[in-house]
Amino acid sequence: MSAGGTPAGTPVSVTQTLSDLCLSHAHLLEEHGPSVVRLRLWEARVIELEHHETELQEAIHTSFMFHSRVKRLQLIARRVCGASFIQNCLRE
C-alpha cells in the first residue's frame, strides 16, 4: 500500500471525491428524472396536437372545396333553370 493511498495506489481524497460525485449524480438523476418524464410527455402531446391540427386543416380544406362546388352548381343551376326553380327545389 502506498503512503496516504488505497491499496491500488489511488489517493483517498480522489476516491472520496469520486464517491461524492457519484452520489451527487445519483441525486440529480433522482431529482430531475420526473422533470424529464414530464418533458417527454409534453413532447408526445405536442406531436399528437400537431397531427390533430393537420387533420383539422385537411377537413377545413375539404369543407371549403365542397362549399365552393355547391356555390358553383347553384350559379349554374340559376343560369340554366332560373332562380325561381332553384328556390322551389331548396324549399322541398
PyMOL Python script that loads the backbone (N, CA, C, O; Angstrom):
from pymol import cmd

cmd.read_pdbstr("""\
ATOM      1  N   MET A   1       0.849  -1.170   0.000  1.00  0.00           N
ATOM      2  CA  MET A   1       0.000   0.000   0.000  1.00  0.00           C
ATOM      3  C   MET A   1       0.890   1.226   0.000  1.00  0.00           C
ATOM      4  O   MET A   1       1.893   1.277   0.712  1.00  0.00           O
ATOM      5  N   SER A   2       0.514   2.228  -0.813  1.00  0.00           N
ATOM      6  CA  SER A   2       1.308   3.450  -0.856  1.00  0.00           C
ATOM      7  C   SER A   2       0.896   4.361   0.287  1.00  0.00           C
ATOM      8  O   SER A   2      -0.209   4.237   0.814  1.00  0.00           O
ATOM      9  N   ALA A   3       1.778   5.278   0.675  1.00  0.00           N
ATOM     10  CA  ALA A   3       1.519   6.169   1.793  1.00  0.00           C
ATOM     11  C   ALA A   3       0.367   7.099   1.458  1.00  0.00           C
ATOM     12  O   ALA A   3       0.378   7.758   0.418  1.00  0.00           O
ATOM     13  N   GLY A   4      -0.645   7.157   2.351  1.00  0.00           N
ATOM     14  CA  GLY A   4      -1.776   8.061   2.164  1.00  0.00           C
ATOM     15  C   GLY A   4      -2.705   7.646   1.051  1.00  0.00           C
ATOM     16  O   GLY A   4      -3.509   8.458   0.593  1.00  0.00           O
ATOM     17  N   GLY A   5      -2.623   6.401   0.599  1.00  0.00           N
ATOM     18  CA  GLY A   5      -3.455   5.983  -0.518  1.00  0.00           C
ATOM     19  C   GLY A   5      -4.141   4.669  -0.258  1.00  0.00           C
ATOM     20  O   GLY A   5      -4.015   4.087   0.820  1.00  0.00           O
ATOM     21  N   THR A   6      -4.861   4.210  -1.239  1.00  0.00           N
ATOM     22  CA  THR A   6      -5.562   2.941  -1.170  1.00  0.00           C
ATOM     23  C   THR A   6      -4.630   1.856  -1.658  1.00  0.00           C
ATOM     24  O   THR A   6      -3.563   2.160  -2.191  1.00  0.00           O
ATOM     25  N   PRO A   7      -5.001   0.596  -1.494  1.00  0.00           N
ATOM     26  CA  PRO A   7      -4.137  -0.488  -1.954  1.00  0.00           C
ATOM     27  C   PRO A   7      -3.815  -0.391  -3.439  1.00  0.00           C
ATOM     28  O   PRO A   7      -2.759  -0.861  -3.862  1.00  0.00           O
ATOM     29  N   ALA A   8      -4.695   0.205  -4.243  1.00  0.00           N
ATOM     30  CA  ALA A   8      -4.446   0.314  -5.683  1.00  0.00           C
ATOM     31  C   ALA A   8      -3.550   1.502  -6.009  1.00  0.00           C
ATOM     32  O   ALA A   8      -3.189   1.703  -7.168  1.00  0.00           O
ATOM     33  N   GLY A   9      -3.195   2.275  -5.020  1.00  0.00           N
ATOM     34  CA  GLY A   9      -2.328   3.413  -5.251  1.00  0.00           C
ATOM     35  C   GLY A   9      -3.071   4.703  -5.541  1.00  0.00           C
ATOM     36  O   GLY A   9      -2.429   5.715  -5.823  1.00  0.00           O
ATOM     37  N   THR A  10      -4.412   4.713  -5.484  1.00  0.00           N
ATOM     38  CA  THR A  10      -5.196   5.929  -5.707  1.00  0.00           C
ATOM     39  C   THR A  10      -5.330   6.655  -4.377  1.00  0.00           C
ATOM     40  O   THR A  10      -5.712   6.036  -3.384  1.00  0.00           O
ATOM     41  N   PRO A  11      -5.029   7.945  -4.327  1.00  0.00           N
ATOM     42  CA  PRO A  11      -5.161   8.689  -3.073  1.00  0.00           C
ATOM     43  C   PRO A  11      -6.594   8.647  -2.550  1.00  0.00           C
ATOM     44  O   PRO A  11      -7.547   8.633  -3.329  1.00  0.00           O
ATOM     45  N   VAL A  12      -6.736   8.628  -1.246  1.00  0.00           N
ATOM     46  CA  VAL A  12      -8.055   8.557  -0.600  1.00  0.00           C
ATOM     47  C   VAL A  12      -8.914   9.765  -1.000  1.00  0.00           C
ATOM     48  O   VAL A  12     -10.121   9.625  -1.197  1.00  0.00           O
ATOM     49  N   SER A  13      -8.307  10.932  -1.119  1.00  0.00           N
ATOM     50  CA  SER A  13      -9.077  12.137  -1.464  1.00  0.00           C
ATOM     51  C   SER A  13      -9.716  12.009  -2.849  1.00  0.00           C
ATOM     52  O   SER A  13     -10.835  12.477  -3.060  1.00  0.00           O
ATOM     53  N   VAL A  14      -9.014  11.379  -3.787  1.00  0.00           N
ATOM     54  CA  VAL A  14      -9.565  11.176  -5.130  1.00  0.00           C
ATOM     55  C   VAL A  14     -10.724  10.187  -5.071  1.00  0.00           C
ATOM     56  O   VAL A  14     -11.762  10.393  -5.699  1.00  0.00           O
ATOM     57  N   THR A  15     -10.538   9.126  -4.319  1.00  0.00           N
ATOM     58  CA  THR A  15     -11.597   8.126  -4.171  1.00  0.00           C
ATOM     59  C   THR A  15     -12.817   8.749  -3.511  1.00  0.00           C
ATOM     60  O   THR A  15     -13.946   8.499  -3.932  1.00  0.00           O
ATOM     61  N   GLN A  16     -12.596   9.563  -2.475  1.00  0.00           N
ATOM     62  CA  GLN A  16     -13.701  10.220  -1.777  1.00  0.00           C
ATOM     63  C   GLN A  16     -14.417  11.205  -2.703  1.00  0.00           C
ATOM     64  O   GLN A  16     -15.647  11.254  -2.711  1.00  0.00           O
ATOM     65  N   THR A  17     -13.671  11.986  -3.479  1.00  0.00           N
ATOM     66  CA  THR A  17     -14.265  12.938  -4.416  1.00  0.00           C
ATOM     67  C   THR A  17     -15.086  12.212  -5.470  1.00  0.00           C
ATOM     68  O   THR A  17     -16.187  12.644  -5.811  1.00  0.00           O
ATOM     69  N   LEU A  18     -14.555  11.115  -5.984  1.00  0.00           N
ATOM     70  CA  LEU A  18     -15.288  10.324  -6.974  1.00  0.00           C
ATOM     71  C   LEU A  18     -16.569   9.773  -6.375  1.00  0.00           C
ATOM     72  O   LEU A  18     -17.615   9.781  -7.024  1.00  0.00           O
ATOM     73  N   SER A  19     -16.494   9.300  -5.155  1.00  0.00           N
ATOM     74  CA  SER A  19     -17.676   8.783  -4.473  1.00  0.00           C
ATOM     75  C   SER A  19     -18.710   9.892  -4.287  1.00  0.00           C
ATOM     76  O   SER A  19     -19.901   9.676  -4.511  1.00  0.00           O
ATOM     77  N   ASP A  20     -18.250  11.093  -3.873  1.00  0.00           N
ATOM     78  CA  ASP A  20     -19.162  12.223  -3.694  1.00  0.00           C
ATOM     79  C   ASP A  20     -19.822  12.614  -5.021  1.00  0.00           C
ATOM     80  O   ASP A  20     -21.017  12.907  -5.064  1.00  0.00           O
ATOM     81  N   LEU A  21     -19.038  12.617  -6.091  1.00  0.00           N
ATOM     82  CA  LEU A  21     -19.586  12.938  -7.410  1.00  0.00           C
ATOM     83  C   LEU A  21     -20.633  11.917  -7.845  1.00  0.00           C
ATOM     84  O   LEU A  21     -21.667  12.277  -8.407  1.00  0.00           O
ATOM     85  N   CYS A  22     -20.359  10.657  -7.584  1.00  0.00           N
ATOM     86  CA  CYS A  22     -21.335   9.599  -7.935  1.00  0.00           C
ATOM     87  C   CYS A  22     -22.638   9.804  -7.175  1.00  0.00           C
ATOM     88  O   CYS A  22     -23.720   9.659  -7.745  1.00  0.00           O
ATOM     89  N   LEU A  23     -22.542  10.143  -5.886  1.00  0.00           N
ATOM     90  CA  LEU A  23     -23.746  10.382  -5.087  1.00  0.00           C
ATOM     91  C   LEU A  23     -24.502  11.618  -5.592  1.00  0.00           C
ATOM     92  O   LEU A  23     -25.729  11.609  -5.691  1.00  0.00           O
ATOM     93  N   SER A  24     -23.752  12.676  -5.908  1.00  0.00           N
ATOM     94  CA  SER A  24     -24.388  13.890  -6.434  1.00  0.00           C
ATOM     95  C   SER A  24     -25.103  13.591  -7.748  1.00  0.00           C
ATOM     96  O   SER A  24     -26.216  14.060  -7.985  1.00  0.00           O
ATOM     97  N   HIS A  25     -24.452  12.810  -8.587  1.00  0.00           N
ATOM     98  CA  HIS A  25     -25.044  12.428  -9.868  1.00  0.00           C
ATOM     99  C   HIS A  25     -26.330  11.636  -9.640  1.00  0.00           C
ATOM    100  O   HIS A  25     -27.336  11.883 -10.306  1.00  0.00           O
ATOM    101  N   ALA A  26     -26.303  10.704  -8.720  1.00  0.00           N
ATOM    102  CA  ALA A  26     -27.494   9.903  -8.417  1.00  0.00           C
ATOM    103  C   ALA A  26     -28.619  10.783  -7.898  1.00  0.00           C
ATOM    104  O   ALA A  26     -29.775  10.588  -8.275  1.00  0.00           O
ATOM    105  N   HIS A  27     -28.301  11.758  -7.031  1.00  0.00           N
ATOM    106  CA  HIS A  27     -29.326  12.666  -6.507  1.00  0.00           C
ATOM    107  C   HIS A  27     -29.909  13.536  -7.618  1.00  0.00           C
ATOM    108  O   HIS A  27     -31.118  13.768  -7.658  1.00  0.00           O
ATOM    109  N   LEU A  28     -29.056  14.014  -8.515  1.00  0.00           N
ATOM    110  CA  LEU A  28     -29.550  14.826  -9.633  1.00  0.00           C
ATOM    111  C   LEU A  28     -30.475  14.024 -10.530  1.00  0.00           C
ATOM    112  O   LEU A  28     -31.517  14.520 -10.959  1.00  0.00           O
ATOM    113  N   LEU A  29     -30.095  12.785 -10.812  1.00  0.00           N
ATOM    114  CA  LEU A  29     -30.967  11.927 -11.625  1.00  0.00           C
ATOM    115  C   LEU A  29     -32.301  11.711 -10.930  1.00  0.00           C
ATOM    116  O   LEU A  29     -33.355  11.718 -11.567  1.00  0.00           O
ATOM    117  N   GLU A  30     -32.243  11.520  -9.625  1.00  0.00           N
ATOM    118  CA  GLU A  30     -33.451  11.302  -8.843  1.00  0.00           C
ATOM    119  C   GLU A  30     -34.349  12.543  -8.890  1.00  0.00           C
ATOM    120  O   GLU A  30     -35.564  12.436  -9.057  1.00  0.00           O
ATOM    121  N   GLU A  31     -33.734  13.716  -8.741  1.00  0.00           N
ATOM    122  CA  GLU A  31     -34.497  14.963  -8.736  1.00  0.00           C
ATOM    123  C   GLU A  31     -35.058  15.302 -10.109  1.00  0.00           C
ATOM    124  O   GLU A  31     -36.201  15.747 -10.221  1.00  0.00           O
ATOM    125  N   HIS A  32     -34.270  15.097 -11.144  1.00  0.00           N
ATOM    126  CA  HIS A  32     -34.659  15.550 -12.475  1.00  0.00           C
ATOM    127  C   HIS A  32     -35.310  14.470 -13.319  1.00  0.00           C
ATOM    128  O   HIS A  32     -35.801  14.755 -14.411  1.00  0.00           O
ATOM    129  N   GLY A  33     -35.325  13.257 -12.842  1.00  0.00           N
ATOM    130  CA  GLY A  33     -35.996  12.181 -13.571  1.00  0.00           C
ATOM    131  C   GLY A  33     -37.449  12.505 -13.868  1.00  0.00           C
ATOM    132  O   GLY A  33     -37.888  12.380 -15.011  1.00  0.00           O
ATOM    133  N   PRO A  34     -38.215  12.928 -12.838  1.00  0.00           N
ATOM    134  CA  PRO A  34     -39.615  13.285 -13.103  1.00  0.00           C
ATOM    135  C   PRO A  34     -39.753  14.444 -14.096  1.00  0.00           C
ATOM    136  O   PRO A  34     -40.692  14.473 -14.892  1.00  0.00           O
ATOM    137  N   SER A  35     -38.825  15.391 -14.048  1.00  0.00           N
ATOM    138  CA  SER A  35     -38.879  16.512 -14.995  1.00  0.00           C
ATOM    139  C   SER A  35     -38.683  16.018 -16.419  1.00  0.00           C
ATOM    140  O   SER A  35     -39.359  16.475 -17.341  1.00  0.00           O
ATOM    141  N   VAL A  36     -37.764  15.091 -16.594  1.00  0.00           N
ATOM    142  CA  VAL A  36     -37.518  14.533 -17.927  1.00  0.00           C
ATOM    143  C   VAL A  36     -38.749  13.773 -18.403  1.00  0.00           C
ATOM    144  O   VAL A  36     -39.123  13.851 -19.574  1.00  0.00           O
ATOM    145  N   VAL A  37     -39.372  13.041 -17.491  1.00  0.00           N
ATOM    146  CA  VAL A  37     -40.587  12.302 -17.856  1.00  0.00           C
ATOM    147  C   VAL A  37     -41.676  13.272 -18.282  1.00  0.00           C
ATOM    148  O   VAL A  37     -42.350  13.050 -19.288  1.00  0.00           O
ATOM    149  N   ARG A  38     -41.855  14.358 -17.512  1.00  0.00           N
ATOM    150  CA  ARG A  38     -42.862  15.356 -17.880  1.00  0.00           C
ATOM    151  C   ARG A  38     -42.536  15.980 -19.239  1.00  0.00           C
ATOM    152  O   ARG A  38     -43.424  16.184 -20.068  1.00  0.00           O
ATOM    153  N   LEU A  39     -41.271  16.274 -19.452  1.00  0.00           N
ATOM    154  CA  LEU A  39     -40.857  16.845 -20.731  1.00  0.00           C
ATOM    155  C   LEU A  39     -41.195  15.900 -21.881  1.00  0.00           C
ATOM    156  O   LEU A  39     -41.716  16.341 -22.905  1.00  0.00           O
ATOM    157  N   ARG A  40     -40.910  14.616 -21.728  1.00  0.00           N
ATOM    158  CA  ARG A  40     -41.209  13.634 -22.783  1.00  0.00           C
ATOM    159  C   ARG A  40     -42.713  13.535 -23.029  1.00  0.00           C
ATOM    160  O   ARG A  40     -43.158  13.407 -24.170  1.00  0.00           O
ATOM    161  N   LEU A  41     -43.496  13.596 -21.937  1.00  0.00           N
ATOM    162  CA  LEU A  41     -44.949  13.553 -22.100  1.00  0.00           C
ATOM    163  C   LEU A  41     -45.455  14.778 -22.857  1.00  0.00           C
ATOM    164  O   LEU A  41     -46.328  14.664 -23.717  1.00  0.00           O
ATOM    165  N   TRP A  42     -44.904  15.956 -22.533  1.00  0.00           N
ATOM    166  CA  TRP A  42     -45.293  17.174 -23.244  1.00  0.00           C
ATOM    167  C   TRP A  42     -44.886  17.101 -24.702  1.00  0.00           C
ATOM    168  O   TRP A  42     -45.642  17.528 -25.575  1.00  0.00           O
ATOM    169  N   GLU A  43     -43.709  16.570 -24.980  1.00  0.00           N
ATOM    170  CA  GLU A  43     -43.269  16.433 -26.369  1.00  0.00           C
ATOM    171  C   GLU A  43     -44.215  15.516 -27.140  1.00  0.00           C
ATOM    172  O   GLU A  43     -44.567  15.796 -28.285  1.00  0.00           O
ATOM    173  N   ALA A  44     -44.625  14.414 -26.502  1.00  0.00           N
ATOM    174  CA  ALA A  44     -45.560  13.493 -27.151  1.00  0.00           C
ATOM    175  C   ALA A  44     -46.905  14.179 -27.403  1.00  0.00           C
ATOM    176  O   ALA A  44     -47.532  13.976 -28.443  1.00  0.00           O
ATOM    177  N   ARG A  45     -47.337  14.991 -26.437  1.00  0.00           N
ATOM    178  CA  ARG A  45     -48.611  15.706 -26.578  1.00  0.00           C
ATOM    179  C   ARG A  45     -48.537  16.724 -27.722  1.00  0.00           C
ATOM    180  O   ARG A  45     -49.494  16.883 -28.480  1.00  0.00           O
ATOM    181  N   VAL A  46     -47.404  17.406 -27.842  1.00  0.00           N
ATOM    182  CA  VAL A  46     -47.219  18.373 -28.931  1.00  0.00           C
ATOM    183  C   VAL A  46     -47.308  17.666 -30.282  1.00  0.00           C
ATOM    184  O   VAL A  46     -47.952  18.163 -31.206  1.00  0.00           O
ATOM    185  N   ILE A  47     -46.666  16.518 -30.394  1.00  0.00           N
ATOM    186  CA  ILE A  47     -46.718  15.750 -31.645  1.00  0.00           C
ATOM    187  C   ILE A  47     -48.155  15.340 -31.952  1.00  0.00           C
ATOM    188  O   ILE A  47     -48.606  15.423 -33.094  1.00  0.00           O
ATOM    189  N   GLU A  48     -48.863  14.899 -30.921  1.00  0.00           N
ATOM    190  CA  GLU A  48     -50.263  14.494 -31.090  1.00  0.00           C
ATOM    191  C   GLU A  48     -51.118  15.677 -31.547  1.00  0.00           C
ATOM    192  O   GLU A  48     -51.957  15.530 -32.435  1.00  0.00           O
ATOM    193  N   LEU A  49     -50.908  16.847 -30.943  1.00  0.00           N
ATOM    194  CA  LEU A  49     -51.680  18.028 -31.315  1.00  0.00           C
ATOM    195  C   LEU A  49     -51.327  18.518 -32.719  1.00  0.00           C
ATOM    196  O   LEU A  49     -52.201  18.992 -33.446  1.00  0.00           O
ATOM    197  N   GLU A  50     -50.071  18.408 -33.100  1.00  0.00           N
ATOM    198  CA  GLU A  50     -49.680  18.780 -34.460  1.00  0.00           C
ATOM    199  C   GLU A  50     -50.358  17.874 -35.482  1.00  0.00           C
ATOM    200  O   GLU A  50     -50.803  18.336 -36.533  1.00  0.00           O
ATOM    201  N   HIS A  51     -50.433  16.587 -35.169  1.00  0.00           N
ATOM    202  CA  HIS A  51     -51.112  15.633 -36.058  1.00  0.00           C
ATOM    203  C   HIS A  51     -52.603  15.994 -36.160  1.00  0.00           C
ATOM    204  O   HIS A  51     -53.183  15.983 -37.246  1.00  0.00           O
ATOM    205  N   HIS A  52     -53.203  16.311 -35.020  1.00  0.00           N
ATOM    206  CA  HIS A  52     -54.620  16.681 -34.994  1.00  0.00           C
ATOM    207  C   HIS A  52     -54.845  17.968 -35.785  1.00  0.00           C
ATOM    208  O   HIS A  52     -55.837  18.092 -36.504  1.00  0.00           O
ATOM    209  N   GLU A  53     -53.930  18.919 -35.653  1.00  0.00           N
ATOM    210  CA  GLU A  53     -54.029  20.177 -36.402  1.00  0.00           C
ATOM    211  C   GLU A  53     -54.015  19.903 -37.899  1.00  0.00           C
ATOM    212  O   GLU A  53     -54.792  20.496 -38.648  1.00  0.00           O
ATOM    213  N   THR A  54     -53.141  19.011 -38.338  1.00  0.00           N
ATOM    214  CA  THR A  54     -53.063  18.656 -39.758  1.00  0.00           C
ATOM    215  C   THR A  54     -54.380  18.057 -40.232  1.00  0.00           C
ATOM    216  O   THR A  54     -54.868  18.392 -41.311  1.00  0.00           O
ATOM    217  N   GLU A  55     -54.954  17.169 -39.421  1.00  0.00           N
ATOM    218  CA  GLU A  55     -56.240  16.563 -39.782  1.00  0.00           C
ATOM    219  C   GLU A  55     -57.330  17.624 -39.892  1.00  0.00           C
ATOM    220  O   GLU A  55     -58.151  17.590 -40.809  1.00  0.00           O
ATOM    221  N   LEU A  56     -57.331  18.573 -38.944  1.00  0.00           N
ATOM    222  CA  LEU A  56     -58.340  19.632 -38.979  1.00  0.00           C
ATOM    223  C   LEU A  56     -58.165  20.537 -40.197  1.00  0.00           C
ATOM    224  O   LEU A  56     -59.145  20.946 -40.821  1.00  0.00           O
ATOM    225  N   GLN A  57     -56.922  20.845 -40.529  1.00  0.00           N
ATOM    226  CA  GLN A  57     -56.677  21.668 -41.721  1.00  0.00           C
ATOM    227  C   GLN A  57     -57.164  20.961 -42.982  1.00  0.00           C
ATOM    228  O   GLN A  57     -57.724  21.595 -43.877  1.00  0.00           O
ATOM    229  N   GLU A  58     -56.952  19.659 -43.052  1.00  0.00           N
ATOM    230  CA  GLU A  58     -57.431  18.888 -44.204  1.00  0.00           C
ATOM    231  C   GLU A  58     -58.957  18.889 -44.256  1.00  0.00           C
ATOM    232  O   GLU A  58     -59.549  19.003 -45.329  1.00  0.00           O
ATOM    233  N   ALA A  59     -59.588  18.761 -43.084  1.00  0.00           N
ATOM    234  CA  ALA A  59     -61.057  18.773 -43.034  1.00  0.00           C
ATOM    235  C   ALA A  59     -61.600  20.138 -43.455  1.00  0.00           C
ATOM    236  O   ALA A  59     -62.596  20.220 -44.174  1.00  0.00           O
ATOM    237  N   ILE A  60     -60.947  21.202 -43.009  1.00  0.00           N
ATOM    238  CA  ILE A  60     -61.364  22.549 -43.394  1.00  0.00           C
ATOM    239  C   ILE A  60     -61.223  22.733 -44.899  1.00  0.00           C
ATOM    240  O   ILE A  60     -62.109  23.286 -45.551  1.00  0.00           O
ATOM    241  N   HIS A  61     -60.124  22.275 -45.436  1.00  0.00           N
ATOM    242  CA  HIS A  61     -59.903  22.390 -46.879  1.00  0.00           C
ATOM    243  C   HIS A  61     -60.976  21.618 -47.650  1.00  0.00           C
ATOM    244  O   HIS A  61     -61.526  22.121 -48.630  1.00  0.00           O
ATOM    245  N   THR A  62     -61.269  20.401 -47.206  1.00  0.00           N
ATOM    246  CA  THR A  62     -62.287  19.583 -47.863  1.00  0.00           C
ATOM    247  C   THR A  62     -63.646  20.276 -47.797  1.00  0.00           C
ATOM    248  O   THR A  62     -64.385  20.311 -48.781  1.00  0.00           O
ATOM    249  N   SER A  63     -63.967  20.828 -46.624  1.00  0.00           N
ATOM    250  CA  SER A  63     -65.238  21.527 -46.457  1.00  0.00           C
ATOM    251  C   SER A  63     -65.310  22.745 -47.357  1.00  0.00           C
ATOM    252  O   SER A  63     -66.345  23.001 -47.973  1.00  0.00           O
ATOM    253  N   PHE A  64     -64.222  23.499 -47.439  1.00  0.00           N
ATOM    254  CA  PHE A  64     -64.175  24.677 -48.302  1.00  0.00           C
ATOM    255  C   PHE A  64     -64.390  24.278 -49.759  1.00  0.00           C
ATOM    256  O   PHE A  64     -65.149  24.924 -50.482  1.00  0.00           O
ATOM    257  N   MET A  65     -63.720  23.210 -50.184  1.00  0.00           N
ATOM    258  CA  MET A  65     -63.859  22.752 -51.566  1.00  0.00           C
ATOM    259  C   MET A  65     -65.302  22.318 -51.838  1.00  0.00           C
ATOM    260  O   MET A  65     -65.845  22.615 -52.902  1.00  0.00           O
ATOM    261  N   PHE A  66     -65.924  21.620 -50.888  1.00  0.00           N
ATOM    262  CA  PHE A  66     -67.303  21.177 -51.050  1.00  0.00           C
ATOM    263  C   PHE A  66     -68.234  22.377 -51.202  1.00  0.00           C
ATOM    264  O   PHE A  66     -69.068  22.414 -52.107  1.00  0.00           O
ATOM    265  N   HIS A  67     -68.084  23.366 -50.303  1.00  0.00           N
ATOM    266  CA  HIS A  67     -68.963  24.538 -50.361  1.00  0.00           C
ATOM    267  C   HIS A  67     -68.721  25.355 -51.635  1.00  0.00           C
ATOM    268  O   HIS A  67     -69.660  25.936 -52.180  1.00  0.00           O
ATOM    269  N   SER A  68     -67.502  25.405 -52.103  1.00  0.00           N
ATOM    270  CA  SER A  68     -67.213  26.097 -53.363  1.00  0.00           C
ATOM    271  C   SER A  68     -67.924  25.413 -54.521  1.00  0.00           C
ATOM    272  O   SER A  68     -68.479  26.077 -55.396  1.00  0.00           O
ATOM    273  N   ARG A  69     -67.906  24.095 -54.526  1.00  0.00           N
ATOM    274  CA  ARG A  69     -68.588  23.352 -55.601  1.00  0.00           C
ATOM    275  C   ARG A  69     -70.094  23.553 -55.534  1.00  0.00           C
ATOM    276  O   ARG A  69     -70.757  23.698 -56.561  1.00  0.00           O
ATOM    277  N   VAL A  70     -70.630  23.559 -54.315  1.00  0.00           N
ATOM    278  CA  VAL A  70     -72.072  23.783 -54.162  1.00  0.00           C
ATOM    279  C   VAL A  70     -72.448  25.154 -54.704  1.00  0.00           C
ATOM    280  O   VAL A  70     -73.443  25.283 -55.417  1.00  0.00           O
ATOM    281  N   LYS A  71     -71.671  26.170 -54.380  1.00  0.00           N
ATOM    282  CA  LYS A  71     -71.946  27.526 -54.875  1.00  0.00           C
ATOM    283  C   LYS A  71     -71.882  27.575 -56.408  1.00  0.00           C
ATOM    284  O   LYS A  71     -72.726  28.186 -57.063  1.00  0.00           O
ATOM    285  N   ARG A  72     -70.847  26.909 -56.963  1.00  0.00           N
ATOM    286  CA  ARG A  72     -70.741  26.889 -58.434  1.00  0.00           C
ATOM    287  C   ARG A  72     -71.945  26.194 -59.058  1.00  0.00           C
ATOM    288  O   ARG A  72     -72.492  26.675 -60.051  1.00  0.00           O
ATOM    289  N   LEU A  73     -72.357  25.076 -58.489  1.00  0.00           N
ATOM    290  CA  LEU A  73     -73.520  24.354 -59.010  1.00  0.00           C
ATOM    291  C   LEU A  73     -74.784  25.190 -58.879  1.00  0.00           C
ATOM    292  O   LEU A  73     -75.639  25.153 -59.764  1.00  0.00           O
ATOM    293  N   GLN A  74     -74.916  25.942 -57.791  1.00  0.00           N
ATOM    294  CA  GLN A  74     -76.082  26.811 -57.641  1.00  0.00           C
ATOM    295  C   GLN A  74     -76.097  27.900 -58.719  1.00  0.00           C
ATOM    296  O   GLN A  74     -77.148  28.207 -59.282  1.00  0.00           O
ATOM    297  N   LEU A  75     -74.936  28.476 -59.000  1.00  0.00           N
ATOM    298  CA  LEU A  75     -74.859  29.505 -60.050  1.00  0.00           C
ATOM    299  C   LEU A  75     -75.223  28.924 -61.413  1.00  0.00           C
ATOM    300  O   LEU A  75     -75.965  29.538 -62.179  1.00  0.00           O
ATOM    301  N   ILE A  76     -74.703  27.751 -61.707  1.00  0.00           N
ATOM    302  CA  ILE A  76     -75.006  27.090 -62.983  1.00  0.00           C
ATOM    303  C   ILE A  76     -76.494  26.774 -63.064  1.00  0.00           C
ATOM    304  O   ILE A  76     -77.130  26.998 -64.094  1.00  0.00           O
ATOM    305  N   ALA A  77     -77.040  26.253 -61.972  1.00  0.00           N
ATOM    306  CA  ALA A  77     -78.467  25.906 -61.964  1.00  0.00           C
ATOM    307  C   ALA A  77     -79.330  27.153 -62.155  1.00  0.00           C
ATOM    308  O   ALA A  77     -80.342  27.095 -62.853  1.00  0.00           O
ATOM    309  N   ARG A  78     -78.950  28.270 -61.552  1.00  0.00           N
ATOM    310  CA  ARG A  78     -79.714  29.518 -61.731  1.00  0.00           C
ATOM    311  C   ARG A  78     -79.688  29.969 -63.191  1.00  0.00           C
ATOM    312  O   ARG A  78     -80.694  30.417 -63.741  1.00  0.00           O
ATOM    313  N   ARG A  79     -78.514  29.839 -63.799  1.00  0.00           N
ATOM    314  CA  ARG A  79     -78.406  30.247 -65.205  1.00  0.00           C
ATOM    315  C   ARG A  79     -79.254  29.351 -66.104  1.00  0.00           C
ATOM    316  O   ARG A  79     -79.929  29.818 -67.022  1.00  0.00           O
ATOM    317  N   VAL A  80     -79.199  28.058 -65.816  1.00  0.00           N
ATOM    318  CA  VAL A  80     -79.878  27.098 -66.687  1.00  0.00           C
ATOM    319  C   VAL A  80     -81.373  27.035 -66.383  1.00  0.00           C
ATOM    320  O   VAL A  80     -82.191  27.063 -67.302  1.00  0.00           O
ATOM    321  N   CYS A  81     -81.733  26.951 -65.126  1.00  0.00           N
ATOM    322  CA  CYS A  81     -83.128  26.688 -64.741  1.00  0.00           C
ATOM    323  C   CYS A  81     -83.881  27.927 -64.284  1.00  0.00           C
ATOM    324  O   CYS A  81     -85.112  27.939 -64.288  1.00  0.00           O
ATOM    325  N   GLY A  82     -83.175  28.944 -63.898  1.00  0.00           N
ATOM    326  CA  GLY A  82     -83.839  30.145 -63.388  1.00  0.00           C
ATOM    327  C   GLY A  82     -83.876  30.133 -61.865  1.00  0.00           C
ATOM    328  O   GLY A  82     -83.892  29.075 -61.235  1.00  0.00           O
ATOM    329  N   ALA A  83     -83.889  31.314 -61.298  1.00  0.00           N
ATOM    330  CA  ALA A  83     -83.824  31.463 -59.840  1.00  0.00           C
ATOM    331  C   ALA A  83     -85.051  30.887 -59.158  1.00  0.00           C
ATOM    332  O   ALA A  83     -84.927  30.285 -58.092  1.00  0.00           O
ATOM    333  N   SER A  84     -86.230  31.052 -59.737  1.00  0.00           N
ATOM    334  CA  SER A  84     -87.457  30.572 -59.078  1.00  0.00           C
ATOM    335  C   SER A  84     -87.449  29.043 -58.968  1.00  0.00           C
ATOM    336  O   SER A  84     -87.898  28.492 -57.963  1.00  0.00           O
ATOM    337  N   PHE A  85     -86.944  28.364 -59.992  1.00  0.00           N
ATOM    338  CA  PHE A  85     -86.886  26.903 -59.948  1.00  0.00           C
ATOM    339  C   PHE A  85     -85.978  26.436 -58.804  1.00  0.00           C
ATOM    340  O   PHE A  85     -86.320  25.513 -58.064  1.00  0.00           O
ATOM    341  N   ILE A  86     -84.843  27.074 -58.673  1.00  0.00           N
ATOM    342  CA  ILE A  86     -83.882  26.704 -57.624  1.00  0.00           C
ATOM    343  C   ILE A  86     -84.490  26.928 -56.253  1.00  0.00           C
ATOM    344  O   ILE A  86     -84.348  26.086 -55.366  1.00  0.00           O
ATOM    345  N   GLN A  87     -85.166  28.056 -56.068  1.00  0.00           N
ATOM    346  CA  GLN A  87     -85.770  28.356 -54.760  1.00  0.00           C
ATOM    347  C   GLN A  87     -86.841  27.326 -54.436  1.00  0.00           C
ATOM    348  O   GLN A  87     -86.965  26.914 -53.283  1.00  0.00           O
ATOM    349  N   ASN A  88     -87.607  26.907 -55.412  1.00  0.00           N
ATOM    350  CA  ASN A  88     -88.628  25.877 -55.183  1.00  0.00           C
ATOM    351  C   ASN A  88     -87.973  24.545 -54.794  1.00  0.00           C
ATOM    352  O   ASN A  88     -88.484  23.831 -53.932  1.00  0.00           O
ATOM    353  N   CYS A  89     -86.847  24.215 -55.428  1.00  0.00           N
ATOM    354  CA  CYS A  89     -86.157  22.969 -55.103  1.00  0.00           C
ATOM    355  C   CYS A  89     -85.584  23.015 -53.692  1.00  0.00           C
ATOM    356  O   CYS A  89     -85.592  22.002 -52.993  1.00  0.00           O
ATOM    357  N   LEU A  90     -85.098  24.148 -53.273  1.00  0.00           N
ATOM    358  CA  LEU A  90     -84.483  24.279 -51.948  1.00  0.00           C
ATOM    359  C   LEU A  90     -85.533  24.199 -50.847  1.00  0.00           C
ATOM    360  O   LEU A  90     -85.225  23.775 -49.733  1.00  0.00           O
ATOM    361  N   ARG A  91     -86.759  24.597 -51.140  1.00  0.00           N
ATOM    362  CA  ARG A  91     -87.823  24.555 -50.138  1.00  0.00           C
ATOM    363  C   ARG A  91     -88.267  23.112 -49.863  1.00  0.00           C
ATOM    364  O   ARG A  91     -88.695  22.785 -48.756  1.00  0.00           O
ATOM    365  N   GLU A  92     -88.161  22.281 -50.859  1.00  0.00           N
ATOM    366  CA  GLU A  92     -88.647  20.898 -50.723  1.00  0.00           C
ATOM    367  C   GLU A  92     -87.743  20.005 -49.968  1.00  0.00           C
ATOM    368  O   GLU A  92     -88.047  18.825 -49.791  1.00  0.00           O
TER     369      GLU A  92
END
""", "prot")
cmd.dss("prot")
cmd.show_as("cartoon", "prot")
cmd.util.cbc("prot")
cmd.orient("prot")
